[in-house]
């Protein structure tokens, strides 16, 4: 096997690097945009009968602790047990509360 001069190796490395950079440059110059997953409307799908705490907190605009405090004070509908460690709220009760929060009576 013949020895390859070091100068030739450096020149080849530079040419390869230039080609790689030329191919990657258009990709590197574009801003990184991560497309959001489109939410498809599903009109034939019924609304859930029960709502989870995170959904209610987001819907009402208060913290989870506030919701539990309101439940304790009787100002918000109580949760229903769905299992040993799972609770949810009835959608119709939440909608009734949303219609008249100050007039809600336990």
N, C-alpha and C positions, 0 to 999 in steps of 0.2 A: 504494500500500500504506500502511495506517495504522500509525503507530508504536505499539508496545505499551509501556505504562508499565512501568517497572522493578519497581515494587511488585507488579504482577500477575505478572510473570515469576518473582519470588521466591516468591510464594504458590503458583504452579503447581508450581514445583520442589519446594517443601516437601511438597505433596500427593502428588506422584509418589514422592518419597523415602519418605514414610510408607507408601504402598501397597506399595512394593517391600520395605521392612523387615517389614511385616506378613506378607507372603507367605513371606519367607525365615526369619522367626523360628522356626517349628517345626523347620525343618531345622537351624538353627544351635544350637538347644537340645539336640538329640539328640547323644549321644556318637558319634563316628565309629567305626564298626565295619566292618572289612574281613572279609567272610566267607572262611573258608579253603575251598579247593577240596576237595570230598569225595573221598576215595580209595575207588574202587569195587573191591571184592574181585573177583578174576578167577580162580576156581578152575580153569577149563578151560585156563588159560594155564600152560605148564610153567615151572618155575624156570629161570633162566639157568644155562647150563653153566659160564660164566666169570663171575667177579666182578672189578670194577674196584677200584683202590686206594682211592678215596674211600669206596666201600661197605664194604670190609674194615676200614678205619681206624675208621669209625663203628660197625661191627658188633663189633669187638674192643675198641674204646675206647682206642686208643693213636694216637700221631701217625704220619704216613707215614714219617718218619725212623726211628722205632722199628721199624716193619715191615721196612724195608730193612736195618737193623742186625741184626735177628733172622734175616733171610734169609742175610746174610753170615756170621753165627755158626752157621748150620745149625739154628736153633731154630724156623724157620717155613718153610712150603712156598715153593719158588721160583716166580717168575712164568713165564708162557709168552708168547712173542712172537706177537702177532696181526698184525703188519705192521712196517713200518720204524720207526715211532715209537709203537707201541701194544703195551702188555702187559696181561695179566690173570692171574688165578689160577684154577685149577680149583676149582669149588665143592666137589667131593667131598674134595679135599685140605684145604680150609679147614674143612669140617665134621669131618674126622678130627682135625685139630689142635684144634678147639674141644672135641671129646670128651675129649681127653687132651693138653693143651698141654705138660705136663712130660715126657710119654712120647713126644713126637714125635721121630722119628729120620729124618733125611734119607735 
